[in-house]
Every structure is written in structure tokens, then in C-alpha cells.
Amino acid sequence: MALLTPQGAREVFRLPKQRGREHLRRLLRWEELDELGDTRRSILLDALYNSVLFTASRGFPWVQVAQAVKFTEELLAETKGAREGQIAQNAEQATVTCPALGQEPPGVHGCRGGSITEAVTILGNKLRDYQRQFTTRHLLALCDYFHNTFIRHYRLYQYVLGQERDVHLTVTRLEVRTPPQPLPLAQGTHRDTWRHEQQVAALLTEEEQKRNEVQLLKEALRAEEARLLEKAFSCAGAPGAKGLGREALERLVQEAIGIQIKRLGEQLQHEVQAAFDILDLRLQRRMLSLRGPLSFPPPSPGPEDPIKTHKAQKEKKARAKQPVTR
């Protein structure tokens, strides 16, 4: 991992979070991150970025802020995959102490021989190694910071950073279309008026559809009539048949008349039904027009001037008292 410079630490701190994380990744020369697929490196980057925020907000010099990032990266690397009991033998006979505080960190008293104890011991050794890079006050702040963050959630860090995970991720691309830009209010329509117009338009569309259905039915019945008549005439004039006799001609005429009457009957039936449907739609439109949305009331006149009203009343009384001359 490339070392972070003081200038780079200053730039990361002054940027917003997302841009700051991305800038830190580039300064450390990491490959581009897949936030969903590579959660381990994403969490590691969060830890490094948070150390920049903490140390810079506590007034660390920028040189020490850059050192804190290196400290964090080394601590996470040394504690990752630490085995139980490697350091526990040294911790069984002595209480784990924070070298900066000179006492037990709160919450780890009696926690010996376990992975958390190992992590605390590694943290203590790491703080000793960096005593010359930080002042005593800043070293105390680092000790408190890593105890309250890394040590407190150590098992979670170990679970995420210490072992590989099988990630089954399905990515679906969704196209999001933003709503159209609304028109100015002056060009808008009241909601009730708009609904009324939509209902009237739907009735008009249905009425036009009924007329089109009747027209299509007429054409279909005419085509069927022509087919039946052609079939009847072709049977009557079959090859080898002699001239039509009187009876055969009468049957042919009756059959043709029957075909036409049947077609006219079906057509009339559908036209009557369509006429009733159209009348019903017109009645609905008429009822809608009678129950149309209420128009907005005209603006009420402003309050009259009380002085002018009083003067008008006095003039009216004066005219009433004047004698009528004939």
C-alpha cells in the first residue's frame, strides 16, 4: 500500500465523504472498488477513512494524520487471522495495559487468553512502536479511539476481514425515468375538471367504437351474403345440367331471398342493439354534463370603505328630507 502524504490527508479530510473515500483510494493506489461484491476492501477503506476524520478533527498535525492511516492499516493486518493463544501465554501472568494510559482499558478486565486479549496486546505493542511519532496526548486519543471502535467490534472485524466469503450477487439494471416537467400552474386544469373531461372523452371513444363495430359487421354480413349467393348459383348452374326448370328457378329465387332476409335480419338486430348502446352512452354524457364540476367562484369584492359608505348614507337621508316641489 502506498504511503499517504500530509498533503493527501488534508485533501481527503476537506472533501465530502464519498469523494473523500474515493480520493483516499486513489492516493493509496488501490484498484477500483466494487462496493457490493468486495465488502472486505470496502470496510477496510472505511476504517482508514474514519481514522483520517478522527485524527484531523482532534487537531493532529497532518503528518501525524498520515501516520495514523499507516497505524490503522498495520493494526488491521496484524490482527487479521490471529490464532487463539499465540499471545495469550504472555498475557496470563500480567494484566493487559494500555501503554498510553498506564491502566487497563475499560471493558477488558479479566479478558485473557482470548482473541480480544490478543488484539488488545497487539494494539498495546503497536502504540509503543509509535510513541516517537505521536505526542502523549495524541497517543492517548488513539488508544481510546481504537478501543471504542476496533476492539469493541473486534469479532465483527475478524469475521469480515479474516475469512473469505462466498458472495452470490445478482445485479439487475433498472431504467429509471423521471416524470415530465410539470406545466405552469396557469396552464393547468383543476383535478375535478380533468376527471370530468376524461370521463366524457372515454364515453365519446366508446361511442365511436360502437359505430365502427356496426360498420365492420355490415361489411362482414355482405361478404357472407355474396359467398352464399355465389354458392347457390354455382350449384344451380352445375356443368351437364340442362336449363333450369320452373321449379328449380323458384327454389333458387327463394333461396336467394332467404339468404338476403337472414342477412338483413342479423344486420338489423345488431344495428338496433348498437343504437340502444349509443343512446345509453349519450345519456351518460348528458348526465355527466349536468353533474359537471363546479366552476370556481368569482373573486369576492373587497370590503367597502366605511367612510365612503357613511357619506353615501348621509347624502341619501338629506335627499329624503328635501321638500318635494310641484
Sine and cosine of phi, psi and omega as CSV:
sin_phi,cos_phi,sin_psi,cos_psi,sin_omega,cos_omega
0.00,0.00,0.72,-0.70,0.02,-1.00
-0.94,0.35,0.54,-0.84,0.00,-1.00
-0.98,0.22,0.62,-0.79,0.03,-1.00
-1.00,0.08,0.74,-0.67,0.01,-1.00
-1.00,0.03,0.36,-0.93,0.07,-1.00
-0.84,0.54,-0.63,0.78,0.03,-1.00
-0.90,0.44,-0.66,0.75,0.04,-1.00
-0.91,0.43,-0.63,0.78,0.05,-1.00
-0.89,0.46,-0.65,0.76,0.03,-1.00
-0.89,0.46,-0.68,0.73,-0.01,-1.00
-0.90,0.43,-0.66,0.75,0.00,-1.00
-0.90,0.45,-0.67,0.74,-0.05,-1.00
-0.92,0.40,-0.56,0.83,-0.10,-1.00
-0.99,0.10,-0.16,0.99,0.00,-1.00
-1.00,-0.01,0.40,-0.92,0.14,-0.99
-0.87,0.49,0.24,-0.97,-0.18,-0.98
-0.84,0.54,-0.82,0.57,-0.07,-1.00
-0.89,0.46,-0.70,0.71,0.02,-1.00
-0.93,0.36,-0.56,0.83,0.03,-1.00
-0.92,0.40,-0.68,0.74,0.05,-1.00
-0.87,0.49,-0.70,0.71,-0.02,-1.00
-0.91,0.42,-0.63,0.77,0.02,-1.00
-0.92,0.39,-0.62,0.78,0.05,-1.00
-0.89,0.45,-0.65,0.76,0.03,-1.00
-0.87,0.50,-0.68,0.74,0.00,-1.00
-0.93,0.37,-0.63,0.78,0.01,-1.00
-0.91,0.42,-0.55,0.83,0.03,-1.00
-0.99,0.13,-0.05,1.00,0.04,-1.00
0.88,0.47,0.65,0.76,0.11,-0.99
-0.99,0.11,0.42,-0.91,0.15,-0.99
-0.95,0.33,0.31,-0.95,-0.04,-1.00
-0.89,0.46,0.66,-0.75,-0.12,-0.99
-1.00,-0.02,0.61,-0.80,0.23,-0.97
-0.98,-0.21,0.98,-0.18,-0.15,-0.99
-0.87,0.50,-0.52,0.85,-0.02,-1.00
-1.00,0.06,-0.62,0.78,-0.08,-1.00
-1.00,0.04,-0.46,0.89,-0.06,-1.00
-0.88,-0.47,0.94,0.33,-0.04,-1.00
-0.93,0.37,-0.46,0.89,-0.02,-1.00
-0.89,0.45,-0.79,0.61,0.00,-1.00
-0.93,0.38,-0.51,0.86,0.04,-1.00
-0.91,0.42,-0.68,0.73,0.02,-1.00
-0.93,0.37,-0.61,0.79,0.05,-1.00
-0.89,0.45,-0.65,0.76,0.05,-1.00
-0.91,0.42,-0.61,0.79,0.07,-1.00
-0.87,0.49,-0.67,0.74,0.00,-1.00
-0.89,0.46,-0.68,0.74,0.02,-1.00
-0.92,0.39,-0.66,0.75,0.00,-1.00
-0.91,0.41,-0.65,0.76,0.01,-1.00
-0.91,0.42,-0.54,0.84,0.05,-1.00
-0.92,0.39,-0.56,0.83,0.09,-1.00
-0.90,0.44,-0.73,0.69,-0.02,-1.00
-0.88,0.47,-0.69,0.73,-0.06,-1.00
-0.91,0.41,-0.79,0.61,-0.09,-1.00
-0.92,0.40,-0.63,0.78,0.01,-1.00
-0.93,0.38,-0.62,0.78,0.01,-1.00
-0.95,0.33,-0.39,0.92,0.04,-1.00
-1.00,0.04,0.09,1.00,0.06,-1.00
1.00,0.08,0.30,0.95,0.07,-1.00
-0.90,0.44,0.61,-0.79,0.17,-0.99
-0.87,0.49,0.44,-0.90,-0.08,-1.00
-0.89,0.45,-0.48,0.88,0.07,-1.00
-0.90,0.44,-0.68,0.73,0.01,-1.00
-0.95,0.31,-0.49,0.87,0.08,-1.00
-0.89,0.46,-0.70,0.72,0.05,-1.00
-0.90,0.44,-0.62,0.78,0.05,-1.00
-0.91,0.42,-0.56,0.83,0.01,-1.00
-0.91,0.42,-0.58,0.81,0.07,-1.00
-0.90,0.43,-0.69,0.73,0.05,-1.00
-0.90,0.44,-0.64,0.76,0.05,-1.00
-0.86,0.51,-0.72,0.69,-0.03,-1.00
-0.89,0.45,-0.69,0.72,-0.03,-1.00
-0.90,0.44,-0.65,0.76,0.00,-1.00
-0.93,0.36,-0.64,0.77,0.00,-1.00
-0.89,0.45,-0.70,0.72,0.01,-1.00
-0.91,0.41,-0.59,0.80,0.00,-1.00
-0.94,0.34,-0.63,0.78,-0.06,-1.00
-0.97,0.25,-0.50,0.86,-0.01,-1.00
-1.00,0.02,-0.21,0.98,-0.01,-1.00
-0.95,0.32,0.86,-0.52,0.05,-1.00
0.97,0.25,0.30,0.95,0.04,-1.00
-0.91,0.41,0.71,-0.70,-0.07,-1.00
-1.00,0.04,0.49,-0.87,0.02,-1.00
-0.90,0.44,0.74,-0.67,0.15,-0.99
1.00,-0.01,-0.08,1.00,0.01,-1.00
-0.90,0.44,-0.66,0.75,-0.04,-1.00
-0.94,-0.35,-0.09,1.00,-0.08,-1.00
-0.91,0.42,-0.51,0.86,-0.02,-1.00
-0.89,0.45,-0.57,0.82,0.03,-1.00
-0.97,0.23,-0.35,0.94,-0.05,-1.00
-1.00,-0.05,-0.16,0.99,-0.07,-1.00
-0.95,0.31,-0.48,0.88,-0.09,-1.00
-0.98,-0.20,0.02,1.00,-0.01,-1.00
-0.59,-0.81,0.56,-0.83,0.05,-1.00
-0.96,0.28,0.68,-0.74,0.02,-1.00
-0.94,0.34,0.82,-0.57,-0.04,-1.00
-0.83,-0.55,0.45,-0.89,0.10,-0.99
-1.00,-0.03,0.88,-0.47,-0.10,-0.99
-0.87,0.49,-0.47,0.88,0.00,-1.00
-0.97,0.23,-0.57,0.82,-0.04,-1.00
-1.00,0.01,-0.47,0.88,-0.05,-1.00
0.96,0.26,0.32,0.95,0.00,-1.00
-0.44,-0.90,0.12,-0.99,0.03,-1.00
-0.92,0.39,0.70,-0.72,0.17,-0.99
-0.91,0.42,0.66,-0.75,-0.03,-1.00
-0.88,0.47,0.71,-0.71,0.09,-1.00
0.99,-0.16,-0.08,1.00,0.00,-1.00
-0.87,-0.50,0.20,0.98,0.01,-1.00
-0.90,0.44,0.78,-0.62,0.04,-1.00
0.99,0.16,0.00,1.00,-0.02,-1.00
-1.00,-0.01,0.99,0.16,-0.06,-1.00
-0.89,-0.45,0.47,-0.88,0.11,-0.99
0.98,0.18,0.12,0.99,0.00,-1.00
-0.87,-0.49,0.06,-1.00,-0.06,-1.00
-0.90,0.43,-0.54,0.84,0.04,-1.00
-0.92,0.40,-0.63,0.78,0.06,-1.00
-0.88,0.48,-0.66,0.75,0.05,-1.00
-0.88,0.48,-0.67,0.74,0.00,-1.00
-0.90,0.43,-0.65,0.76,0.02,-1.00
-0.90,0.43,-0.64,0.77,0.02,-1.00
-0.91,0.42,-0.68,0.73,0.05,-1.00
-0.88,0.47,-0.65,0.76,0.04,-1.00
-0.88,0.47,-0.68,0.73,0.02,-1.00
-0.89,0.46,-0.70,0.72,0.03,-1.00
-0.90,0.44,-0.62,0.79,0.00,-1.00
-0.92,0.40,-0.62,0.79,0.04,-1.00
-0.91,0.41,-0.61,0.79,0.06,-1.00
-0.89,0.45,-0.65,0.76,-0.02,-1.00
-0.89,0.45,-0.48,0.88,-0.07,-1.00
-0.98,-0.22,0.30,0.95,-0.03,-1.00
-0.89,0.46,-0.51,0.86,-0.02,-1.00
-0.99,0.15,-0.36,0.93,-0.01,-1.00
-0.99,0.11,-0.38,0.92,-0.06,-1.00
-0.83,-0.56,0.47,-0.88,0.14,-0.99
-0.96,0.27,0.22,-0.98,-0.02,-1.00
-0.88,0.48,-0.65,0.76,-0.01,-1.00
-0.90,0.43,-0.68,0.74,0.00,-1.00
-0.95,0.32,-0.53,0.85,0.05,-1.00
-0.92,0.40,-0.64,0.77,0.08,-1.00
-0.88,0.47,-0.66,0.75,0.01,-1.00
-0.90,0.44,-0.65,0.76,0.04,-1.00
-0.90,0.44,-0.66,0.75,0.00,-1.00
-0.87,0.49,-0.74,0.68,0.03,-1.00
-0.89,0.45,-0.66,0.75,-0.06,-1.00
-0.89,0.46,-0.75,0.66,-0.06,-1.00
-0.96,0.29,-0.47,0.88,0.07,-1.00
-0.94,0.35,-0.66,0.75,-0.05,-1.00
-0.98,0.19,-0.22,0.98,0.01,-1.00
-0.91,-0.42,-0.92,0.39,-0.12,-0.99
-0.94,0.33,-0.76,0.65,-0.05,-1.00
-0.92,0.39,-0.66,0.75,-0.03,-1.00
-0.89,0.46,-0.55,0.83,0.00,-1.00
-0.92,-0.40,0.59,0.80,-0.13,-0.99
-0.90,0.44,-0.70,0.72,-0.05,-1.00
-0.90,0.44,-0.57,0.82,0.06,-1.00
-0.91,0.40,-0.66,0.75,0.06,-1.00
-0.89,0.46,-0.66,0.75,0.01,-1.00
-0.90,0.43,-0.63,0.78,-0.01,-1.00
-0.91,0.41,-0.64,0.77,-0.07,-1.00
-0.99,0.14,-0.69,0.72,-0.13,-0.99
-1.00,-0.06,-0.31,0.95,-0.16,-0.99
-0.99,-0.11,-0.07,1.00,-0.02,-1.00
-0.51,-0.86,0.47,-0.88,0.04,-1.00
-0.97,0.24,0.49,-0.87,0.02,-1.00
-0.78,-0.63,0.60,-0.80,0.09,-1.00
-1.00,0.09,0.89,-0.45,-0.04,-1.00
-0.96,-0.28,0.87,-0.50,0.09,-1.00
-0.95,-0.31,0.98,-0.22,-0.13,-0.99
-0.85,-0.53,0.76,-0.65,0.08,-1.00
-0.92,-0.40,0.83,-0.55,-0.02,-1.00
-0.95,-0.32,0.81,-0.58,0.02,-1.00
-0.86,-0.50,0.80,-0.60,0.02,-1.00
-1.00,0.08,0.82,-0.57,0.01,-1.00
-0.90,-0.44,0.71,-0.70,0.06,-1.00
-1.00,-0.08,0.88,-0.47,-0.03,-1.00
-0.97,-0.23,0.86,-0.51,0.02,-1.00
-0.95,-0.30,0.83,-0.56,0.00,-1.00
-0.97,0.24,0.48,-0.88,0.02,-1.00
-0.91,0.42,0.44,-0.90,-0.01,-1.00
-0.91,0.42,0.37,-0.93,0.01,-1.00
-0.92,0.39,0.83,-0.56,-0.03,-1.00
-0.92,0.39,0.51,-0.86,0.03,-1.00
-0.96,0.27,0.31,-0.95,0.10,-1.00
-0.86,0.51,0.47,-0.88,-0.04,-1.00
-0.87,0.49,-0.51,0.86,-0.02,-1.00
-0.91,0.42,-0.44,0.90,0.01,-1.00
-0.99,-0.11,0.05,1.00,-0.03,-1.00
-0.99,0.14,0.15,-0.99,0.02,-1.00
-0.83,-0.56,0.63,-0.78,0.03,-1.00
-0.88,0.48,0.55,-0.84,-0.09,-1.00
-0.85,0.52,-0.70,0.71,0.00,-1.00
-0.91,0.42,-0.64,0.77,0.04,-1.00
-0.90,0.43,-0.66,0.75,0.01,-1.00
-0.89,0.45,-0.68,0.73,0.03,-1.00
-0.90,0.45,-0.64,0.76,0.03,-1.00
-0.89,0.46,-0.68,0.73,0.02,-1.00
-0.90,0.43,-0.61,0.80,0.03,-1.00
-0.91,0.41,-0.65,0.76,0.02,-1.00
-0.91,0.42,-0.68,0.73,0.03,-1.00
-0.90,0.44,-0.67,0.74,0.01,-1.00
-0.90,0.45,-0.61,0.79,0.03,-1.00
-0.90,0.43,-0.65,0.76,0.03,-1.00
-0.91,0.41,-0.65,0.76,0.04,-1.00
-0.90,0.45,-0.64,0.77,0.02,-1.00
-0.90,0.43,-0.67,0.74,0.02,-1.00
-0.92,0.40,-0.61,0.79,0.04,-1.00
-0.90,0.44,-0.69,0.72,0.04,-1.00
-0.90,0.44,-0.59,0.81,0.03,-1.00
-0.91,0.42,-0.62,0.78,0.05,-1.00
-0.88,0.48,-0.69,0.72,0.01,-1.00
-0.89,0.45,-0.66,0.75,0.02,-1.00
-0.90,0.43,-0.61,0.79,0.03,-1.00
-0.89,0.45,-0.65,0.76,0.03,-1.00
-0.90,0.45,-0.67,0.74,0.00,-1.00
-0.90,0.43,-0.68,0.73,0.03,-1.00
-0.90,0.43,-0.60,0.80,0.02,-1.00
-0.91,0.41,-0.64,0.77,0.05,-1.00
-0.86,0.52,-0.72,0.70,-0.02,-1.00
-0.90,0.43,-0.64,0.77,0.02,-1.00
-0.91,0.40,-0.65,0.76,0.02,-1.00
-0.92,0.38,-0.61,0.79,0.04,-1.00
-0.90,0.44,-0.67,0.75,0.02,-1.00
-0.90,0.44,-0.65,0.76,0.03,-1.00
-0.92,0.40,-0.63,0.78,0.04,-1.00
-0.89,0.46,-0.71,0.71,0.01,-1.00
-0.89,0.46,-0.62,0.79,0.01,-1.00
-0.91,0.41,-0.70,0.72,-0.01,-1.00
-0.92,0.39,-0.64,0.77,0.03,-1.00
-0.91,0.42,-0.66,0.75,0.02,-1.00
-0.89,0.45,-0.61,0.79,0.03,-1.00
-0.91,0.41,-0.67,0.74,0.00,-1.00
-0.91,0.42,-0.69,0.73,-0.01,-1.00
-0.92,0.39,-0.60,0.80,0.00,-1.00
-0.93,0.38,-0.58,0.81,0.04,-1.00
-0.93,0.37,-0.62,0.79,-0.02,-1.00
-0.94,0.35,-0.57,0.82,-0.02,-1.00
-0.97,-0.22,0.67,0.74,-0.02,-1.00
-0.91,0.42,0.48,-0.88,0.01,-1.00
-0.88,0.47,0.63,-0.78,0.01,-1.00
1.00,0.02,-0.23,0.97,0.01,-1.00
-0.99,0.15,0.62,-0.79,0.02,-1.00
-0.99,0.16,-0.03,-1.00,-0.01,-1.00
-0.82,0.57,0.50,-0.86,-0.04,-1.00
-0.93,0.36,0.72,-0.70,0.10,-0.99
-0.99,0.12,0.04,-1.00,-0.03,-1.00
-0.88,0.47,-0.73,0.68,-0.04,-1.00
-0.90,0.43,-0.67,0.74,0.01,-1.00
-0.90,0.43,-0.62,0.78,0.01,-1.00
-0.92,0.39,-0.63,0.78,0.04,-1.00
-0.90,0.44,-0.67,0.74,0.02,-1.00
-0.89,0.45,-0.64,0.77,0.00,-1.00
-0.90,0.43,-0.68,0.74,0.02,-1.00
-0.91,0.42,-0.68,0.73,0.01,-1.00
-0.89,0.45,-0.64,0.77,0.02,-1.00
-0.91,0.42,-0.66,0.75,0.02,-1.00
-0.91,0.42,-0.67,0.75,0.03,-1.00
-0.90,0.44,-0.64,0.77,0.02,-1.00
-0.89,0.46,-0.65,0.76,0.03,-1.00
-0.89,0.46,-0.70,0.72,-0.02,-1.00
-0.92,0.39,-0.65,0.76,0.00,-1.00
-0.90,0.43,-0.66,0.75,0.01,-1.00
-0.89,0.45,-0.68,0.73,0.01,-1.00
-0.91,0.42,-0.68,0.74,0.02,-1.00
-0.91,0.41,-0.59,0.81,0.03,-1.00
-0.90,0.43,-0.72,0.70,0.03,-1.00
-0.90,0.44,-0.66,0.75,0.00,-1.00
-0.90,0.44,-0.69,0.72,0.00,-1.00
-0.90,0.43,-0.64,0.77,0.00,-1.00
-0.89,0.46,-0.71,0.70,0.00,-1.00
-0.94,0.35,-0.59,0.81,0.02,-1.00
-0.92,0.40,-0.64,0.77,0.03,-1.00
-0.90,0.43,-0.70,0.72,0.01,-1.00
-0.89,0.45,-0.66,0.75,0.03,-1.00
-0.91,0.41,-0.60,0.80,0.03,-1.00
-0.89,0.45,-0.66,0.75,0.05,-1.00
-0.90,0.44,-0.66,0.75,0.02,-1.00
-0.89,0.45,-0.67,0.74,0.00,-1.00
-0.91,0.41,-0.65,0.76,0.05,-1.00
-0.89,0.46,-0.63,0.78,0.03,-1.00
-0.90,0.43,-0.65,0.76,0.04,-1.00
-0.91,0.42,-0.64,0.77,0.04,-1.00
-0.90,0.43,-0.61,0.79,0.05,-1.00
-0.90,0.44,-0.65,0.76,0.04,-1.00
-0.90,0.45,-0.65,0.76,0.05,-1.00
-0.89,0.45,-0.63,0.78,0.02,-1.00
-0.90,0.43,-0.67,0.74,0.03,-1.00
-0.91,0.42,-0.60,0.80,0.04,-1.00
-0.91,0.42,-0.64,0.76,0.01,-1.00
-0.91,0.42,-0.56,0.83,0.04,-1.00
-0.96,0.30,-0.52,0.85,0.01,-1.00
-0.98,-0.19,0.51,0.86,-0.03,-1.00
-0.88,0.48,0.29,-0.96,0.00,-1.00
-0.90,0.45,0.60,-0.80,0.01,-1.00
-0.92,0.39,0.72,-0.69,0.05,-1.00
-0.95,0.30,0.44,-0.90,-0.02,-1.00
-0.93,0.37,0.69,-0.72,-0.01,-1.00
-0.91,0.42,0.57,-0.82,0.03,-1.00
-0.91,0.42,0.45,-0.89,-0.01,-1.00
-0.88,0.48,0.74,-0.68,-0.02,-1.00
-0.95,0.32,0.61,-0.80,0.01,-1.00
-0.90,0.43,0.52,-0.85,-0.01,-1.00
-0.93,0.36,0.27,-0.96,-0.01,-1.00
-0.89,0.45,0.68,-0.73,-0.01,-1.00
-0.95,0.32,0.46,-0.89,0.03,-1.00
-0.94,0.35,0.87,-0.49,-0.05,-1.00
-0.89,0.46,-0.50,0.87,-0.01,-1.00
-0.93,0.36,-0.71,0.71,0.02,-1.00
-0.90,0.43,-0.62,0.79,0.02,-1.00
-0.90,0.44,-0.67,0.74,0.00,-1.00
-0.90,0.44,-0.65,0.76,0.03,-1.00
-0.90,0.43,-0.65,0.76,0.00,-1.00
-0.90,0.43,-0.61,0.79,0.03,-1.00
-0.92,0.39,-0.63,0.78,0.02,-1.00
-0.91,0.42,-0.66,0.75,0.03,-1.00
-0.90,0.43,-0.60,0.80,0.02,-1.00
-0.91,0.42,-0.66,0.75,0.03,-1.00
-0.92,0.39,-0.61,0.79,0.01,-1.00
-0.90,0.43,-0.65,0.76,0.02,-1.00
-0.92,0.40,-0.52,0.85,0.00,-1.00
-0.95,0.32,-0.49,0.87,-0.03,-1.00
-0.99,0.14,-0.29,0.96,-0.01,-1.00
-0.92,0.40,0.67,-0.74,-0.01,-1.00
-0.94,0.34,0.55,-0.84,0.00,-1.00
-1.00,0.02,0.85,-0.53,0.01,-1.00
-0.99,-0.16,0.63,-0.77,0.01,-1.00
-0.92,-0.40,0.00,0.00,0.00,0.00
